[in-house]
Amino acid sequence: MQKILMLIGAVVFVAGLLWPVLEKIPFGRFPGDILISRPGVKIYIPIGTMILVSVIVSVILWLLRK
């Protein structure tokens, strides 16, 4: 469990460093993502993206356990 948490932390750290590059990728605009835009307020709820990321992480962890 400690190794997995350290790996997740390292991935988040690297993603933070690469954020300017990652912003240009059209990731996060999937069907099911909700964007509420009103004057002065912008709310983004990435439901479709969260489901996709959850499936990918689950498959990776399942493969690592084998």
MMTF fields as JSON, N, C-alpha, C and O atoms, coordinates in Angstrom:
{
  "mmtfVersion": "1.0.0",
  "mmtfProducer": "UNKNOWN",
  "numBonds": 263,
  "numAtoms": 264,
  "numGroups": 66,
  "numChains": 1,
  "numModels": 1,
  "chainsPerModel": [1],
  "groupsPerChain": [66],
  "chainIdList": ["A"],
  "bondAtomList": [4, 2, 8, 6, 12, 10, 16, 14, 20, 18, 24, 22, 28, 26, 32, 30, 36, 34, 40, 38, 44, 42, 48, 46, 52, 50, 56, 54, 60, 58, 64, 62, 68, 66, 72, 70, 76, 74, 80, 78, 84, 82, 88, 86, 92, 90, 96, 94, 100, 98, 104, 102, 108, 106, 112, 110, 116, 114, 120, 118, 124, 122, 128, 126, 132, 130, 136, 134, 140, 138, 144, 142, 148, 146, 152, 150, 156, 154, 160, 158, 164, 162, 168, 166, 172, 170, 176, 174, 180, 178, 184, 182, 188, 186, 192, 190, 196, 194, 200, 198, 204, 202, 208, 206, 212, 210, 216, 214, 220, 218, 224, 222, 228, 226, 232, 230, 236, 234, 240, 238, 244, 242, 248, 246, 252, 250, 256, 254, 260, 258],
  "bondOrderList": [1, 1, 1, 1, 1, 1, 1, 1, 1, 1, 1, 1, 1, 1, 1, 1, 1, 1, 1, 1, 1, 1, 1, 1, 1, 1, 1, 1, 1, 1, 1, 1, 1, 1, 1, 1, 1, 1, 1, 1, 1, 1, 1, 1, 1, 1, 1, 1, 1, 1, 1, 1, 1, 1, 1, 1, 1, 1, 1, 1, 1, 1, 1, 1, 1],
  "groupList": [{"groupName": "MET", "atomNameList": ["N", "CA", "C", "O"], "elementList": ["N", "C", "C", "O"], "formalChargeList": [0, 0, 0, 0], "bondAtomList": [1, 0, 2, 1, 3, 2], "bondOrderList": [1, 1, 2], "singleLetterCode": "M", "chemCompType": "L-PEPTIDE LINKING"}, {"groupName": "GLN", "atomNameList": ["N", "CA", "C", "O"], "elementList": ["N", "C", "C", "O"], "formalChargeList": [0, 0, 0, 0], "bondAtomList": [1, 0, 2, 1, 3, 2], "bondOrderList": [1, 1, 2], "singleLetterCode": "Q", "chemCompType": "L-PEPTIDE LINKING"}, {"groupName": "LYS", "atomNameList": ["N", "CA", "C", "O"], "elementList": ["N", "C", "C", "O"], "formalChargeList": [0, 0, 0, 0], "bondAtomList": [1, 0, 2, 1, 3, 2], "bondOrderList": [1, 1, 2], "singleLetterCode": "K", "chemCompType": "L-PEPTIDE LINKING"}, {"groupName": "ILE", "atomNameList": ["N", "CA", "C", "O"], "elementList": ["N", "C", "C", "O"], "formalChargeList": [0, 0, 0, 0], "bondAtomList": [1, 0, 2, 1, 3, 2], "bondOrderList": [1, 1, 2], "singleLetterCode": "I", "chemCompType": "L-PEPTIDE LINKING"}, {"groupName": "LEU", "atomNameList": ["N", "CA", "C", "O"], "elementList": ["N", "C", "C", "O"], "formalChargeList": [0, 0, 0, 0], "bondAtomList": [1, 0, 2, 1, 3, 2], "bondOrderList": [1, 1, 2], "singleLetterCode": "L", "chemCompType": "L-PEPTIDE LINKING"}, {"groupName": "GLY", "atomNameList": ["N", "CA", "C", "O"], "elementList": ["N", "C", "C", "O"], "formalChargeList": [0, 0, 0, 0], "bondAtomList": [1, 0, 2, 1, 3, 2], "bondOrderList": [1, 1, 2], "singleLetterCode": "G", "chemCompType": "PEPTIDE LINKING"}, {"groupName": "ALA", "atomNameList": ["N", "CA", "C", "O"], "elementList": ["N", "C", "C", "O"], "formalChargeList": [0, 0, 0, 0], "bondAtomList": [1, 0, 2, 1, 3, 2], "bondOrderList": [1, 1, 2], "singleLetterCode": "A", "chemCompType": "L-PEPTIDE LINKING"}, {"groupName": "VAL", "atomNameList": ["N", "CA", "C", "O"], "elementList": ["N", "C", "C", "O"], "formalChargeList": [0, 0, 0, 0], "bondAtomList": [1, 0, 2, 1, 3, 2], "bondOrderList": [1, 1, 2], "singleLetterCode": "V", "chemCompType": "L-PEPTIDE LINKING"}, {"groupName": "PHE", "atomNameList": ["N", "CA", "C", "O"], "elementList": ["N", "C", "C", "O"], "formalChargeList": [0, 0, 0, 0], "bondAtomList": [1, 0, 2, 1, 3, 2], "bondOrderList": [1, 1, 2], "singleLetterCode": "F", "chemCompType": "L-PEPTIDE LINKING"}, {"groupName": "TRP", "atomNameList": ["N", "CA", "C", "O"], "elementList": ["N", "C", "C", "O"], "formalChargeList": [0, 0, 0, 0], "bondAtomList": [1, 0, 2, 1, 3, 2], "bondOrderList": [1, 1, 2], "singleLetterCode": "W", "chemCompType": "L-PEPTIDE LINKING"}, {"groupName": "PRO", "atomNameList": ["N", "CA", "C", "O"], "elementList": ["N", "C", "C", "O"], "formalChargeList": [0, 0, 0, 0], "bondAtomList": [1, 0, 2, 1, 3, 2], "bondOrderList": [1, 1, 2], "singleLetterCode": "P", "chemCompType": "L-PEPTIDE LINKING"}, {"groupName": "GLU", "atomNameList": ["N", "CA", "C", "O"], "elementList": ["N", "C", "C", "O"], "formalChargeList": [0, 0, 0, 0], "bondAtomList": [1, 0, 2, 1, 3, 2], "bondOrderList": [1, 1, 2], "singleLetterCode": "E", "chemCompType": "L-PEPTIDE LINKING"}, {"groupName": "ARG", "atomNameList": ["N", "CA", "C", "O"], "elementList": ["N", "C", "C", "O"], "formalChargeList": [0, 0, 0, 0], "bondAtomList": [1, 0, 2, 1, 3, 2], "bondOrderList": [1, 1, 2], "singleLetterCode": "R", "chemCompType": "L-PEPTIDE LINKING"}, {"groupName": "ASP", "atomNameList": ["N", "CA", "C", "O"], "elementList": ["N", "C", "C", "O"], "formalChargeList": [0, 0, 0, 0], "bondAtomList": [1, 0, 2, 1, 3, 2], "bondOrderList": [1, 1, 2], "singleLetterCode": "D", "chemCompType": "L-PEPTIDE LINKING"}, {"groupName": "SER", "atomNameList": ["N", "CA", "C", "O"], "elementList": ["N", "C", "C", "O"], "formalChargeList": [0, 0, 0, 0], "bondAtomList": [1, 0, 2, 1, 3, 2], "bondOrderList": [1, 1, 2], "singleLetterCode": "S", "chemCompType": "L-PEPTIDE LINKING"}, {"groupName": "TYR", "atomNameList": ["N", "CA", "C", "O"], "elementList": ["N", "C", "C", "O"], "formalChargeList": [0, 0, 0, 0], "bondAtomList": [1, 0, 2, 1, 3, 2], "bondOrderList": [1, 1, 2], "singleLetterCode": "Y", "chemCompType": "L-PEPTIDE LINKING"}, {"groupName": "THR", "atomNameList": ["N", "CA", "C", "O"], "elementList": ["N", "C", "C", "O"], "formalChargeList": [0, 0, 0, 0], "bondAtomList": [1, 0, 2, 1, 3, 2], "bondOrderList": [1, 1, 2], "singleLetterCode": "T", "chemCompType": "L-PEPTIDE LINKING"}],
  "groupTypeList": [0, 1, 2, 3, 4, 0, 4, 3, 5, 6, 7, 7, 8, 7, 6, 5, 4, 4, 9, 10, 7, 4, 11, 2, 3, 10, 8, 5, 12, 8, 10, 5, 13, 3, 4, 3, 14, 12, 10, 5, 7, 2, 3, 15, 3, 10, 3, 5, 16, 0, 3, 4, 7, 14, 7, 3, 7, 14, 7, 3, 4, 9, 4, 4, 12, 2],
  "groupIdList": [1, 2, 3, 4, 5, 6, 7, 8, 9, 10, 11, 12, 13, 14, 15, 16, 17, 18, 19, 20, 21, 22, 23, 24, 25, 26, 27, 28, 29, 30, 31, 32, 33, 34, 35, 36, 37, 38, 39, 40, 41, 42, 43, 44, 45, 46, 47, 48, 49, 50, 51, 52, 53, 54, 55, 56, 57, 58, 59, 60, 61, 62, 63, 64, 65, 66],
  "secStructList": [7, 2, 2, 2, 2, 2, 2, 2, 2, 2, 2, 2, 2, 2, 2, 2, 2, 6, 2, 2, 2, 2, 6, 6, 1, 7, 6, 6, 7, 7, 6, 6, 3, 3, 3, 3, 3, 3, 6, 6, 3, 3, 3, 3, 3, 3, 2, 2, 2, 2, 2, 2, 2, 2, 2, 2, 2, 2, 2, 2, 2, 2, 2, 2, 2, 7],
  "xCoordList": [0.823, 0.0, 0.873, 0.542, 1.974, 2.847, 3.452, 3.569, 3.833, 4.423, 3.406, 3.739, 2.17, 1.128, 0.87, 0.732, 0.802, 0.589, 1.752, 1.545, 2.975, 4.132, 4.097, 4.45, 3.68, 3.571, 2.515, 2.737, 1.369, 0.312, 0.8, 0.545, 1.498, 2.054, 3.041, 3.037, 3.89, 4.86, 4.165, 4.576, 3.121, 2.375, 1.703, 1.731, 1.101, 0.468, 1.513, 1.256, 2.674, 3.754, 4.214, 4.373, 4.424, 4.867, 3.78, 4.075, 2.52, 1.417, 1.357, 1.048, 1.65, 1.685, 2.795, 2.613, 3.931, 5.033, 4.733, 5.132, 4.036, 3.738, 2.399, 1.94, 1.765, 0.42, 0.314, -0.672, 1.28, 1.149, 1.06, 0.36, 1.755, 1.699, 0.401, -0.223, -0.009, -1.206, -2.483, -3.487, -2.465, -3.64, -4.007, -5.176, -3.023, -3.265, -3.908, -4.467, -3.835, -4.458, -5.955, -6.349, -6.798, -8.251, -8.844, -9.95, -8.121, -8.573, -9.455, -9.082, -10.605, -11.483, -12.72, -13.495, -12.905, -14.101, -14.862, -15.104, -15.232, -15.937, -17.436, -17.875, -18.234, -19.667, -19.9, -19.278, -20.757, -21.007, -20.347, -20.683, -19.409, -18.798, -19.771, -20.354, -19.933, -20.896, -20.145, -19.238, -20.535, -19.959, -21.095, -21.955, -21.096, -22.094, -21.366, -20.489, -21.743, -21.077, -22.108, -23.019, -21.957, -22.822, -21.908, -20.71, -22.453, -21.603, -20.957, -21.65, -19.654, -18.913, -18.699, -17.979, -19.316, -19.201, -18.986, -19.682, -18.013, -17.778, -17.556, -16.593, -18.45, -18.367, -18.187, -18.952, -17.178, -16.882, -16.921, -16.184, -17.779, -17.915, -17.584, -18.418, -16.376, -15.924, -16.368, -15.529, -17.657, -18.16, -17.648, -17.166, -17.75, -17.277, -15.783, -15.331, -15.019, -13.568, -13.22, -12.317, -13.943, -13.67, -13.936, -13.195, -14.987, -15.295, -14.198, -13.753, -13.754, -12.689, -11.392, -10.744, -11.008, -9.782, -9.904, -8.936, -11.07, -11.287, -11.124, -10.518, -11.647, -11.518, -10.055, -9.574, -9.354, -7.944, -7.102, -6.281, -7.304, -6.538, -6.879, -5.993, -8.141, -8.537, -7.876, -7.419, -7.823, -7.185, -5.68, -5.112, -5.041, -3.602, -3.322, -2.41, -4.083, -3.879, -4.179, -3.502, -5.199, -5.518, -4.362, -4.022, -3.75, -2.623, -1.392, -0.636, -1.191, -0.043, -0.173, 0.835, -1.383, -1.586, -1.337, -1.069, -1.423, -1.227, 0.216, 0.558],
  "yCoordList": [-1.186, 0.0, 1.257, 2.244, 1.222, 2.393, 2.692, 3.852, 1.644, 1.845, 2.435, 3.296, 1.971, 2.478, 3.956, 4.747, 4.338, 5.737, 6.613, 7.74, 6.098, 6.847, 6.995, 8.052, 5.962, 6.02, 7.036, 7.825, 7.014, 7.974, 9.395, 10.292, 9.607, 10.926, 11.381, 12.549, 10.475, 10.818, 11.169, 12.102, 10.432, 10.716, 12.082, 12.85, 12.389, 13.696, 14.811, 15.86, 14.598, 15.585, 15.846, 16.998, 14.786, 14.93, 15.595, 16.433, 15.221, 15.858, 17.348, 18.154, 17.717, 19.13, 19.882, 21.027, 19.24, 19.87, 20.008, 20.986, 19.032, 19.031, 19.681, 19.602, 20.325, 20.865, 21.817, 21.734, 22.721, 23.596, 22.807, 23.22, 21.694, 20.86, 20.061, 19.918, 19.536, 18.705, 19.499, 18.925, 20.803, 21.628, 21.687, 21.86, 21.545, 21.644, 20.389, 20.431, 19.268, 18.028, 18.127, 18.53, 17.769, 17.934, 16.862, 16.379, 16.499, 15.511, 16.209, 17.255, 15.647, 16.249, 16.872, 17.528, 16.677, 17.189, 16.028, 15.996, 15.084, 13.895, 14.067, 14.912, 13.259, 13.274, 12.894, 11.957, 13.584, 13.339, 14.359, 14.451, 15.131, 16.22, 17.404, 17.728, 18.031, 19.109, 20.425, 20.531, 21.419, 22.754, 23.746, 23.888, 24.426, 25.451, 26.785, 27.056, 27.608, 28.887, 30.005, 30.11, 30.814, 31.968, 33.18, 33.022, 34.367, 35.554, 35.559, 35.607, 35.51, 35.538, 34.18, 34.079, 33.116, 31.784, 30.76, 30.764, 29.888, 28.797, 27.536, 27.446, 26.56, 25.302, 24.169, 24.041, 23.357, 22.219, 20.957, 20.833, 20.015, 18.745, 17.626, 17.286, 17.047, 16.07, 14.625, 13.77, 14.36, 13.027, 11.974, 10.919, 12.252, 11.301, 11.05, 9.915, 12.094, 11.97, 11.15, 10.314, 11.389, 10.637, 9.15, 8.315, 8.816, 7.406, 6.783, 5.671, 7.486, 6.966, 6.766, 5.728, 7.742, 7.626, 6.478, 5.75, 6.306, 5.221, 3.859, 2.955, 3.71, 2.446, 2.179, 1.058, 3.196, 3.026, 2.649, 1.734, 3.358, 3.052, 1.656, 0.934, 1.272, -0.07, -1.159, -2.168, -0.961, -1.944, -2.018, -3.109, -0.871, -0.863, -1.573, -2.397, -1.277, -1.93, -3.428, -4.234, -3.8, -5.22, -5.936, -7.059, -5.292, -5.901, -6.008, -6.975, -5.026, -5.059, -6.15, -6.662, -6.508, -7.551, -8.954, -9.88, -9.113, -10.439, -10.819, -11.901],
  "zCoordList": [0.0, 0.0, 0.0, -0.658, 0.729, 0.78, -0.587, -0.982, -1.304, -2.624, -3.59, -4.404, -3.497, -4.383, -4.1, -5.033, -2.813, -2.466, -2.917, -3.367, -2.798, -3.265, -4.784, -5.308, -5.488, -6.942, -7.36, -8.278, -6.687, -7.005, -6.748, -7.551, -5.638, -5.343, -6.392, -6.783, -6.854, -7.892, -9.202, -9.893, -9.545, -10.776, -10.686, -11.648, -9.544, -9.369, -9.437, -10.028, -8.845, -8.879, -10.314, -10.719, -11.072, -12.462, -13.299, -14.151, -13.059, -13.788, -13.477, -14.355, -12.242, -11.879, -12.596, -13.011, -12.737, -13.459, -14.947, -15.579, -15.498, -16.93, -17.26, -18.399, -16.278, -16.479, -17.673, -18.405, -17.91, -19.093, -20.403, -21.328, -20.483, -21.689, -21.711, -22.763, -20.549, -20.473, -20.726, -21.148, -20.476, -20.719, -22.188, -22.531, -23.053, -24.485, -25.064, -26.16, -24.337, -24.787, -24.514, -23.419, -25.482, -25.278, -24.357, -24.598, -23.32, -22.352, -21.335, -20.803, -21.061, -20.082, -20.689, -19.993, -21.955, -22.614, -23.238, -24.445, -22.392, -22.843, -22.657, -21.876, -23.383, -23.104, -21.643, -21.142, -20.983, -19.578, -18.679, -17.498, -19.214, -18.45, -18.465, -19.5, -17.328, -17.192, -17.016, -16.191, -17.799, -17.698, -17.511, -18.38, -16.382, -16.099, -16.139, -15.319, -17.1, -17.277, -17.162, -17.983, -16.163, -15.933, -15.763, -15.529, -15.876, -15.678, -14.29, -13.274, -14.262, -13.007, -12.366, -11.373, -12.916, -12.319, -13.422, -14.438, -13.208, -14.154, -13.333, -12.571, -13.489, -12.745, -13.743, -14.698, -13.515, -14.393, -13.559, -12.581, -13.938, -13.231, -14.223, -15.062, -14.14, -15.136, -14.825, -14.541, -14.878, -14.536, -15.528, -15.114, -16.826, -17.833, -17.732, -17.878, -17.484, -17.337, -16.1, -16.14, -14.988, -13.759, -13.951, -13.434, -14.688, -14.946, -15.79, -15.504, -16.83, -17.692, -16.912, -17.049, -16.102, -15.311, -14.313, -14.091, -13.715, -12.769, -13.438, -12.863, -14.621, -15.347, -15.695, -15.534, -16.166, -16.538, -15.321, -15.391, -14.198, -12.984, -12.47, -12.013, -12.54, -12.086, -12.925, -12.386, -14.232, -15.111, -14.831, -14.781, -14.65, -14.355, -13.045, -12.979, -11.998, -10.716, -10.793, -10.154, -11.582, -11.754, -12.437, -12.064, -13.442, -14.146, -13.238, -13.331, -12.367, -11.467, -10.413, -9.926, -10.06, -9.044, -9.592, -8.826, -10.896, -11.502, -11.54, -12.017]
}
